[in-house]
Amino acid sequence: MCLGIPHQVVEVLDRDSCLIRLGGATQHCFVGLIDELHVGDWVVVHAGFAIDKIAPDDARANLELIERYLEPVGSDPLPSEGEPRA
């Protein structure tokens, strides 16, 4: 299973690469799989590759879900043996 994280395009470098940002981190990204990329677009990124464009509202919703699941869940996040997962 892979996890693609939405990032916003902050600079298009050439037809195959751009700079993306999430929070305060900016990084290089391969975008050869995406047609017509513009500054301000949101893309789903996996392993340094933009794999699809995503609408801003969908990006926001995805990031909120990811953030919710990254919040601390207590001292024992895994269920005991035989106990169902919540």
VOKEBA-381810 format. One line per 8 residues: their letters; for each residue y, x, z of N, C-alpha, C, O, CB. Coordinates in pm, 1 decimal. Glycine has a CB too. Layout:
<nodes>
A) Y X Z Y X Z Y X Z Y X Z Y X Z; ...
</nodes>
This chain:
<nodes>
MCLGIPHQ) -117.2 85.3 0.0 0.0 0.0 0.0 123.0 89.5 0.0 125.1 194.2 64.7 0.1 -96.9 122.3; 224.1 47.6 -72.4 348.8 123.1 -73.6 460.5 34.2 -20.1 449.2 -88.3 -16.8 382.2 174.4 -217.0; 566.1 98.3 20.7 681.7 25.9 71.8 803.3 70.2 -8.1 839.2 187.9 -7.4 702.1 50.9 225.0; 866.1 -23.4 -76.3 989.3 4.7 -149.1 1107.4 -41.4 -64.5 1106.7 -152.4 -11.2 989.7 -65.4 -288.7; 1207.2 42.7 -52.4 1323.2 14.2 30.9 1446.3 -4.0 -59.2 1471.9 80.3 -145.1 1346.3 128.5 135.2; 1522.4 -112.0 -41.2 1644.4 -129.7 -120.2 1750.5 -24.4 -86.6 1774.5 6.4 30.1 1701.4 -269.5 -97.5; 1812.1 28.9 -189.3 1923.6 123.9 -178.0 2030.6 82.4 -278.3 2000.4 19.7 -379.8 1876.3 272.5 -203.7; 2154.8 117.3 -249.6 2263.4 86.6 -341.9 2299.6 210.4 -422.7 2306.7 321.0 -369.0 2386.6 33.9 -266.0
VVEVLDRD) 2322.2 191.0 -551.5 2361.1 299.8 -641.1 2508.1 333.2 -615.8 2594.4 245.6 -621.1 2337.1 261.1 -791.2; 2535.5 461.1 -588.3 2673.7 503.0 -564.1 2729.0 589.7 -676.7 2850.5 603.5 -691.0 2682.6 578.5 -433.2; 2639.3 648.4 -757.2 2684.5 727.3 -871.9 2571.1 739.7 -972.7 2459.2 776.0 -936.7 2733.4 867.9 -827.1; 2599.8 709.6 -1098.4 2502.6 728.7 -1205.4 2527.5 868.0 -1262.3 2635.9 895.8 -1313.7 2514.3 616.5 -1317.1; 2427.0 956.0 -1253.2 2442.6 1094.6 -1297.6 2411.9 1110.4 -1446.0 2485.8 1177.0 -1518.5 2352.3 1186.2 -1216.4; 2304.3 1049.9 -1490.2 2266.8 1047.5 -1631.5 2169.9 931.8 -1650.2 2152.3 851.1 -1559.0 2203.0 1184.3 -1677.7; 2106.6 922.4 -1766.9 2023.5 804.1 -1790.8 1894.5 802.8 -1708.5 1826.8 700.3 -1700.9 1989.0 795.4 -1937.2; 1860.6 916.4 -1646.9 1737.6 923.8 -1568.3 1758.8 945.3 -1418.7 1661.6 945.3 -1343.2 1653.0 1033.3 -1620.9
SCLIRLGG) 1882.7 963.6 -1373.9 1901.8 989.4 -1231.5 2034.9 935.0 -1180.9 2129.9 914.6 -1256.5 1893.2 1138.3 -1204.0; 2037.5 912.6 -1050.3 2158.1 863.2 -986.3 2157.4 906.5 -840.1 2060.6 965.1 -791.6 2168.9 708.7 -998.9; 2265.6 876.8 -771.8 2271.9 892.6 -627.3 2266.2 753.6 -566.8 2332.7 661.2 -613.7 2401.2 969.8 -582.6; 2186.2 740.0 -462.3 2172.0 612.5 -393.6 2208.5 631.0 -247.1 2205.0 742.0 -193.9 2028.0 556.8 -408.1; 2243.2 520.8 -183.7 2281.1 527.5 -42.4 2219.7 411.1 33.5 2212.0 298.2 -14.8 2434.6 527.0 -26.5; 2176.9 443.7 153.5 2133.3 343.6 250.2 2185.5 389.3 384.8 2151.9 498.1 431.5 1976.0 325.5 251.2; 2267.0 307.0 446.5 2331.0 349.4 571.0 2420.7 468.2 541.3 2501.5 462.5 448.6 2225.4 385.4 680.0; 2408.4 574.1 616.9 2490.6 692.3 595.6 2424.3 799.9 512.3 2482.6 906.5 492.2 2529.1 749.3 725.8
ATQHCFVG) 2303.2 774.8 463.1 2228.7 876.3 388.6 2240.7 854.6 238.5 2215.2 745.0 188.5 2081.5 875.3 429.8; 2279.7 959.8 167.0 2286.8 957.7 21.0 2181.3 1053.0 -31.9 2163.9 1162.8 21.0 2429.6 996.8 -30.7; 2110.6 1011.2 -136.9 2007.0 1097.1 -194.3 1995.9 1076.6 -344.3 2045.4 978.5 -399.8 1872.2 1070.1 -127.8; 1930.3 1170.8 -407.7 1905.4 1166.7 -551.1 1787.4 1073.5 -577.1 1695.0 1065.0 -496.3 1877.8 1309.7 -607.8; 1791.2 1003.4 -690.8 1684.6 910.0 -724.1 1659.2 911.0 -874.9 1753.4 912.6 -954.0 1720.0 767.6 -676.0; 1532.3 910.0 -914.0 1493.2 898.0 -1053.7 1500.8 751.4 -1093.8 1444.3 665.8 -1025.7 1350.3 955.2 -1077.6; 1570.2 721.2 -1204.1 1590.1 582.3 -1246.1 1545.7 556.7 -1390.1 1590.1 460.3 -1452.5 1735.5 544.8 -1230.9; 1460.0 641.1 -1441.8 1414.9 627.2 -1579.5 1340.6 498.2 -1608.8 1324.1 461.7 -1725.2 1328.1 741.1 -1614.0
LIDELHVG) 1295.5 428.6 -1505.7 1223.2 302.3 -1524.6 1315.8 181.6 -1529.4 1270.8 70.2 -1556.2 1122.3 283.7 -1413.6; 1445.0 202.3 -1503.7 1541.3 92.0 -1493.4 1633.7 92.3 -1615.1 1685.3 196.8 -1654.6 1624.3 103.1 -1362.2; 1653.7 -25.0 -1673.6 1748.9 -39.6 -1784.0 1886.7 -72.7 -1727.9 1897.9 -144.1 -1628.2 1702.4 -149.8 -1883.7; 1990.2 -21.8 -1790.6 2129.8 -52.9 -1756.9 2158.1 -52.2 -1607.7 2158.3 -156.3 -1542.0 2166.6 -186.8 -1812.6; 2181.4 64.4 -1557.0 2210.3 80.3 -1415.1 2358.8 110.0 -1397.6 2416.2 190.3 -1471.1 2123.6 193.2 -1352.8; 2420.4 44.2 -1299.3 2563.4 59.6 -1274.4 2588.4 87.3 -1126.7 2508.7 49.7 -1040.8 2640.3 -66.1 -1319.4; 2699.9 153.4 -1098.5 2741.6 174.0 -960.4 2754.1 37.1 -893.5 2811.7 -55.8 -950.1 2876.9 253.6 -952.9; 2699.6 26.0 -773.2 2701.4 -99.9 -700.2 2572.1 -178.7 -711.1 2546.2 -266.7 -629.0 2814.0 -183.8 -748.5
DWVVVHAG) 2489.4 -148.0 -812.8 2359.9 -215.0 -825.5 2271.6 -178.6 -707.1 2288.2 -73.0 -646.1 2290.6 -177.0 -958.6; 2178.6 -266.0 -675.6 2077.5 -240.2 -574.1 1945.1 -218.6 -643.8 1910.6 -291.7 -736.6 2068.4 -356.7 -471.6; 1869.9 -117.6 -599.3 1738.9 -87.9 -655.8 1637.5 -73.6 -543.2 1671.6 -34.3 -431.6 1743.6 40.5 -742.2; 1512.2 -106.1 -574.2 1402.1 -85.2 -480.9 1348.2 54.4 -508.4 1310.9 86.3 -621.3 1289.6 -195.9 -496.0; 1344.1 138.0 -403.9 1306.3 278.8 -419.4 1176.9 307.2 -344.9 1160.3 270.3 -228.6 1418.6 371.5 -368.6; 1085.5 373.9 -415.0 961.3 421.5 -353.7 939.6 565.7 -396.6 935.4 595.2 -516.0 839.1 331.7 -393.9; 925.7 655.1 -300.2 895.6 796.6 -325.5 995.7 861.0 -422.0 957.4 943.2 -505.3 754.3 810.4 -381.6; 1123.0 824.2 -411.2 1225.9 884.9 -493.4 1243.7 823.3 -630.6 1324.1 871.7 -710.2 1196.7 1026.6 -509.1
FAIDKIAP) 1170.6 718.1 -659.2 1178.4 649.7 -788.0 1231.1 508.2 -768.3 1180.3 434.3 -684.0 1040.3 646.8 -857.3; 1332.2 470.2 -845.0 1377.0 331.1 -847.3 1276.5 255.0 -932.4 1257.7 286.4 -1049.9 1524.7 316.9 -904.1; 1212.0 155.1 -873.3 1106.4 84.5 -945.9 1150.3 -52.3 -996.5 1082.1 -112.5 -1079.4 985.7 68.6 -857.7; 1265.2 -102.4 -946.6 1315.0 -231.4 -993.1 1455.5 -252.9 -939.9 1493.0 -196.6 -837.0 1221.4 -346.6 -949.0; 1533.4 -335.0 -1010.4 1661.7 -381.2 -957.9 1635.6 -497.6 -864.6 1533.6 -565.5 -876.1 1759.2 -422.3 -1072.6; 1727.5 -520.8 -772.2 1714.2 -631.5 -679.0 1853.1 -691.6 -656.6 1952.6 -619.4 -652.0 1649.9 -584.8 -543.9; 1858.7 -821.4 -643.1 1985.9 -890.4 -618.5 2039.3 -850.1 -480.6 1961.2 -827.0 -388.3 1968.0 -1045.8 -627.7; 2172.0 -841.7 -466.6 2230.1 -802.4 -337.6 2182.5 -887.5 -219.7 2155.9 -833.6 -112.3 2379.8 -809.7 -345.9
DDARANLE) 2171.4 -1018.5 -237.7 2124.3 -1105.3 -129.2 1978.9 -1075.0 -92.6 1942.5 -1076.9 25.0 2138.3 -1252.9 -169.3; 1896.5 -1047.0 -193.3 1757.1 -1012.5 -166.9 1746.8 -876.1 -98.0 1663.6 -857.3 -9.3 1676.3 -1012.3 -297.8; 1831.0 -781.6 -138.7 1832.6 -650.1 -73.7 1868.4 -664.8 73.5 1804.0 -605.5 160.1 1932.5 -555.4 -144.0; 1970.4 -743.2 100.9 2013.6 -765.0 239.6 1901.6 -828.7 321.7 1875.4 -786.4 434.3 2139.6 -854.1 243.8; 1835.9 -929.8 266.1 1726.9 -997.5 337.1 1610.7 -901.3 363.2 1553.5 -901.5 472.2 1677.7 -1119.7 256.4; 1575.8 -819.6 264.5 1468.1 -721.7 282.3 1502.4 -620.0 390.3 1418.3 -587.0 473.8 1439.3 -649.8 150.7; 1625.4 -570.6 388.7 1666.0 -472.0 488.3 1666.9 -531.8 628.9 1632.7 -463.5 725.5 1804.0 -416.5 454.1; 1705.7 -658.2 640.8 1702.5 -724.5 771.3 1558.5 -736.6 822.4 1532.9 -715.6 940.9 1768.1 -864.2 762.5
LIERYLEP) 1464.9 -770.3 733.6 1323.9 -777.5 773.7 1271.6 -641.4 817.5 1203.8 -630.3 919.6 1238.5 -831.6 658.8; 1302.8 -539.3 741.2 1257.6 -404.1 775.6 1315.0 -363.2 910.8 1243.7 -308.8 995.1 1299.2 -302.4 666.1; 1442.7 -389.2 931.0 1506.3 -353.8 1058.0 1441.2 -427.7 1174.5 1419.4 -369.4 1280.8 1656.3 -385.0 1053.3; 1410.4 -554.6 1155.2 1346.9 -633.8 1261.0 1212.2 -573.9 1300.6 1179.0 -568.2 1419.0 1328.5 -779.8 1215.4; 1134.4 -528.9 1201.5 1002.5 -473.4 1231.1 1008.4 -332.5 1286.6 910.1 -284.2 1342.8 917.9 -474.3 1107.8; 1121.9 -265.6 1271.9 1136.4 -131.4 1327.9 1188.4 -132.2 1470.4 1191.3 -27.6 1535.2 1228.3 -49.8 1242.0; 1229.7 -248.2 1520.8 1276.9 -257.3 1658.7 1161.5 -226.7 1753.3 1046.0 -255.2 1721.4 1336.5 -397.8 1688.2; 1191.3 -169.5 1868.1 1083.4 -141.0 1964.3 1009.7 -268.5 2003.8 1069.9 -374.5 2021.1 1140.0 -72.3 2090.1
VGSDPLPS) 878.4 -255.6 2017.6 797.2 -371.6 2052.1 738.2 -360.0 2192.5 651.0 -438.7 2229.4 685.8 -389.2 1950.5; 783.8 -265.0 2269.1 732.2 -247.7 2403.9 648.0 -122.4 2415.1 638.4 -44.0 2320.7 651.1 -368.4 2445.3; 587.6 -104.3 2530.3 514.4 19.4 2555.8 378.3 23.6 2487.7 326.0 132.5 2463.9 496.8 38.2 2703.5; 318.9 -91.4 2455.5 187.9 -95.2 2393.2 192.3 -186.2 2270.3 159.5 -304.4 2279.9 80.9 -143.5 2493.8; 232.7 -132.0 2154.8 249.8 -217.3 2036.9 119.8 -264.6 1974.3 120.6 -359.6 1896.0 328.4 -144.6 1934.4; 6.8 -200.1 2007.3 -120.8 -240.2 1948.4 -195.6 -331.2 2044.8 -193.2 -307.9 2165.7 -206.5 -116.4 1913.0; -262.0 -434.4 1993.5 -337.9 -524.5 2081.6 -459.6 -453.0 2138.1 -508.1 -355.6 2080.6 -381.4 -651.8 2005.7; -507.4 -501.6 2249.2 -631.3 -450.0 2306.8 -745.9 -485.7 2214.1 -735.1 -576.7 2131.9 -655.6 -506.7 2449.9
EGEPRA) -855.8 -413.1 2228.3 -973.6 -440.2 2143.8 -1017.9 -584.5 2159.8 -1033.0 -632.4 2272.2 -1090.0 -344.8 2179.3; -1038.8 -653.6 2050.5 -1081.4 -792.2 2054.0 -967.7 -891.5 2065.5 -988.7 -1011.6 2048.1 -1174.2 -812.0 2166.3; -848.8 -844.3 2094.2 -732.8 -932.7 2106.6 -668.9 -949.9 1969.3 -645.5 -850.8 1900.1 -629.5 -876.3 2209.1; -640.2 -1073.7 1928.4 -579.2 -1093.7 1794.6 -438.2 -1037.6 1788.8 -365.8 -1035.2 1888.4 -576.3 -1243.2 1758.2; -401.4 -992.9 1670.8 -263.7 -946.2 1648.6 -172.6 -1066.9 1638.6 -211.6 -1171.1 1586.0 -253.1 -858.1 1519.9; -51.5 -1052.4 1689.1 45.7 -1161.1 1683.8 99.2 -1177.5 1543.7 182.6 -1264.6 1519.3 160.2 -1136.3 1781.1
</nodes>
